[in-house]
Amino acid sequence: MTPRFGDRVVRSSARAWFDQVARDTGDPFVLDGYGRLAQTGGEALLRGMTADLKGKLAPLAGTTVLEVGCGAGAVTRGLVVDAKSVTAVDFSHSMLLQARRSGLSEPRYVTADASLLPFTSGSFDRVVCYSVFNNFPSLDFAAQVMRELARVAKPGGRVLIGQVPNADRKEAWLRDYSARFGGAPPSRARTVLGAYKHRVLRGARAVLAVMGKQPPPALTFRYYRADFFQRVAADLQHRCDVMPAFNLLQDGHGPTVADYRLDICITVTSLPTRALS
């Protein structure tokens, strides 16, 4: 399935944004888009996040792992410790160049888009897409990526879509983020204006693309409701478990996980469940 024109334009702008970020060397955790969270939490936050991720994928020993949207490789470094092999994919070649600077002999890096993965079906025991869905242009695009993630997983394997912004907890996230780092959370009026601005800019980027001009680098930020993932997984006839994600706002004293963000764990069935019933 080829992404719609508008989605392709938004993805092109996002790729340009990450290419631009990747021109600067720095901490992979920061480069991967975690910003102030990474700068404040540092290596301790990354270790906690990676440990939570690996626990939800366990056991990893002897498995083949695909990470989709690896960026500069902050999470990738933790996966290679336990897995048999790791393949890391990102749509920004410049970000992959940053990831390669880690000097790790594993993983294998591949430039590709999440909506069209260049792997045969049933290739991997574990598939990870961590803190990536928030930058997708539309729900249709996100559904196509889910289909691809499940397609390349082996029967009985698992797909983990991590750190998905929870639409039902958006206001709580903005409030607690502001309390942690300072500043007032955006008002409802500002939120509405921001959504309107987003739609206008999306249209402007599409117009530029039609005119043959490169839209400026830009990121979208999308929130999801849990039932979106449950519906798509049901259509695919796979099991879908939704759980709170690792708490990125923790300062060493708060809860380890929180539902500001969601982790979606999909268990790929060996045969469609409807065919068995």
C-alpha positions in Angstrom: 0.0 0.0 0.0 1.5 3.3 -1.1 1.0 6.1 1.5 -1.3 9.0 0.4 0.2 12.1 -1.2 -0.4 14.2 1.9 1.2 11.6 4.2 4.2 11.4 1.9 4.7 15.2 2.1 4.5 15.2 5.9 7.0 12.3 6.0 9.3 14.1 3.7 9.3 17.2 6.0 9.9 15.0 9.0 12.8 13.2 7.3 14.4 16.6 6.5 13.9 17.6 10.1 15.8 14.5 11.4 18.5 14.9 8.7 19.0 18.5 9.9 19.3 17.3 13.6 21.7 14.6 12.6 24.2 17.1 11.2 25.2 17.9 14.8 27.1 15.3 16.8 25.9 14.6 20.3 24.3 12.2 22.8 22.1 9.7 20.8 19.4 10.0 23.5 19.1 13.7 22.8 19.3 13.3 19.1 16.6 10.7 19.1 14.1 13.5 20.0 13.8 13.1 23.8 15.2 16.7 24.3 14.9 18.0 27.8 13.9 14.6 29.2 17.2 13.2 27.9 19.3 16.2 29.0 17.8 16.1 32.5 17.5 12.3 33.1 20.7 11.4 31.3 22.1 7.9 31.2 20.0 6.8 34.3 16.8 7.5 32.5 17.9 5.8 29.3 18.9 2.7 31.3 15.6 2.5 33.1 13.7 3.0 29.8 15.7 0.3 28.1 15.3 -2.1 31.0 11.5 -1.7 30.9 11.5 -2.2 27.1 13.6 -5.4 27.3 11.4 -6.7 30.1 8.4 -6.5 27.9 10.2 -8.3 25.1 11.7 -11.0 27.3 13.2 -13.4 26.7 15.6 -11.8 24.2 18.4 -14.3 24.4 18.9 -16.0 21.0 16.2 -13.9 19.2 16.4 -11.9 16.0 15.3 -8.3 16.6 14.1 -5.6 14.2 14.1 -2.0 15.5 12.0 0.3 13.3 12.8 4.0 13.7 16.1 3.6 15.5 17.3 7.2 15.0 20.7 7.7 16.4 20.6 4.4 18.2 20.0 5.2 21.9 17.7 2.3 22.4 19.5 0.1 19.9 22.6 -0.1 22.1 20.6 -1.9 24.9 19.0 -4.4 22.5 22.3 -5.7 21.1 23.4 -6.9 24.6 21.0 -9.8 24.7 19.7 -10.5 21.2 21.2 -12.9 18.8 21.1 -10.3 16.1 19.6 -6.8 15.6 18.6 -5.0 12.5 18.0 -1.3 12.9 15.9 0.7 10.4 15.3 4.4 10.0 14.0 6.6 7.2 16.8 9.2 7.8 20.1 8.0 6.4 21.8 10.8 8.3 20.5 9.5 11.6 21.8 6.1 10.7 25.2 7.6 10.1 25.1 8.9 13.7 24.0 5.5 14.9 27.0 3.8 13.2 29.4 6.1 15.1 28.7 4.0 18.2 31.2 1.5 16.8 29.0 -1.5 17.5 29.6 -4.4 15.1 25.9 -5.3 15.5 23.3 -4.2 14.4 22.9 -4.1 10.7 21.6 -0.7 9.6 19.0 -0.3 6.8 17.5 2.9 5.4 13.8 2.3 4.9 10.4 3.7 5.7 8.3 2.0 8.4 5.3 1.8 6.0 7.2 -0.4 3.5 9.8 -2.6 5.2 12.2 -4.4 2.8 12.1 -7.7 4.6 10.2 -11.0 3.8 7.3 -11.9 6.0 8.1 -13.7 9.2 11.7 -12.6 9.4 12.1 -11.6 13.1 11.3 -12.9 16.6 10.8 -9.5 18.0 9.9 -6.2 16.3 10.3 -2.9 18.2 9.0 0.6 17.2 9.8 2.8 20.1 8.7 6.5 20.4 8.1 6.7 16.7 4.3 6.6 16.2 4.0 10.2 17.6 5.5 11.5 14.5 3.3 9.7 12.0 1.2 11.9 9.6 -2.2 10.1 9.9 -4.1 7.2 11.5 -4.2 5.5 8.1 -0.4 5.7 7.9 -0.1 4.4 11.5 -2.4 1.4 10.6 -0.2 0.6 7.6 2.9 0.6 9.7 1.2 -1.7 12.2 0.4 -4.1 9.4 4.1 -4.0 8.3 5.4 -4.6 11.8 3.2 -7.6 12.2 4.0 -8.9 8.7 7.7 -9.2 9.3 7.3 -10.8 12.7 7.4 -14.6 13.0 4.3 -16.5 14.0 4.4 -16.5 17.8 6.7 -13.5 17.8 6.0 -10.1 19.4 5.7 -6.5 18.2 6.2 -3.8 20.8 5.1 -0.3 19.8 6.4 1.8 22.6 5.9 5.3 24.2 2.7 6.1 22.3 1.2 9.4 23.5 -2.1 8.7 25.2 -4.9 11.0 23.9 -6.9 10.4 27.1 -4.1 11.7 29.2 -2.8 14.6 27.1 -3.8 17.3 29.5 -2.2 15.5 32.5 1.0 15.0 30.5 1.2 18.7 29.6 0.4 19.7 33.2 3.0 17.4 34.8 5.6 18.1 32.1 5.3 21.8 32.9 5.5 21.1 36.6 8.7 19.2 36.1 10.5 21.6 33.8 8.8 24.9 34.5 6.4 27.1 32.7 2.6 27.0 32.4 0.9 24.2 30.5 -0.8 25.4 27.3 -4.4 26.7 27.7 -7.3 25.0 25.9 -7.5 28.0 23.5 -3.8 27.7 22.7 -4.2 23.9 22.1 -7.1 24.6 19.7 -5.1 27.2 17.9 -2.1 24.9 17.7 -4.2 22.2 16.1 -5.6 24.7 13.5 -2.1 25.9 12.8 -1.0 22.3 12.2 -3.7 21.8 9.6 -2.8 25.0 7.8 0.9 24.2 7.7 0.1 20.7 6.4 -1.9 22.2 3.6 0.9 24.7 2.8 3.5 21.9 2.7 1.2 20.0 0.2 0.9 23.1 -2.0 4.7 23.5 -2.0 5.1 19.8 -3.0 2.7 20.2 -5.9 4.7 23.2 -7.1 7.8 21.0 -7.0 9.4 22.7 -4.0 10.8 21.0 -1.0 8.6 21.7 2.1 10.5 23.1 5.1 11.7 20.6 7.8 8.9 20.0 10.4 7.6 17.4 12.8 4.0 16.5 13.6 3.0 15.2 17.0 0.1 12.7 17.2 -1.8 11.4 20.2 -3.6 8.0 20.1 -6.4 6.2 21.9 -5.8 2.6 22.9 -8.8 1.3 20.9 -7.1 2.4 17.7 -4.4 -0.3 18.2 -6.9 -2.8 19.4 -9.1 -2.4 16.3 -6.2 -2.8 13.9 -4.8 -5.8 15.7 -8.3 -7.4 15.7 -8.5 -6.9 11.9 -5.1 -8.6 11.7 -6.3 -11.4 14.0 -3.5 -10.9 16.5 -3.6 -10.5 20.2 -3.1 -6.9 21.4 -2.2 -5.9 25.0 -2.1 -2.2 26.0 -0.1 -1.2 29.1 1.4 1.9 30.7 4.8 2.9 29.3 8.0 3.7 31.2 7.5 7.0 33.0 9.7 9.5 31.2 8.8 12.2 33.8 10.2 10.2 36.8 12.9 11.8 38.8 13.9 8.7 40.8 11.0 9.0 43.2 7.9 8.7 41.0 6.2 5.6 39.6 8.3 3.5 37.1 5.4 3.4 34.6 2.6 5.8 33.9 -0.2 6.0 31.4 0.8 9.3 29.9 2.3 7.1 27.3 1.2 3.6 26.2 3.1 0.4 25.2 1.3 -1.7 22.7 2.4 -5.4 22.7 1.1 -7.5 19.7 1.5 -11.2 19.8 1.5 -12.5 16.2 -0.7 -15.6 15.9 0.6 -18.6 14.0 -2.9 -18.9 12.3 -5.7 -16.4 12.1 -7.8 -16.9 15.3 -11.1 -16.7 13.3 -9.9 -19.6 11.1 -9.5 -21.7 14.3 -12.9 -21.0 15.7 
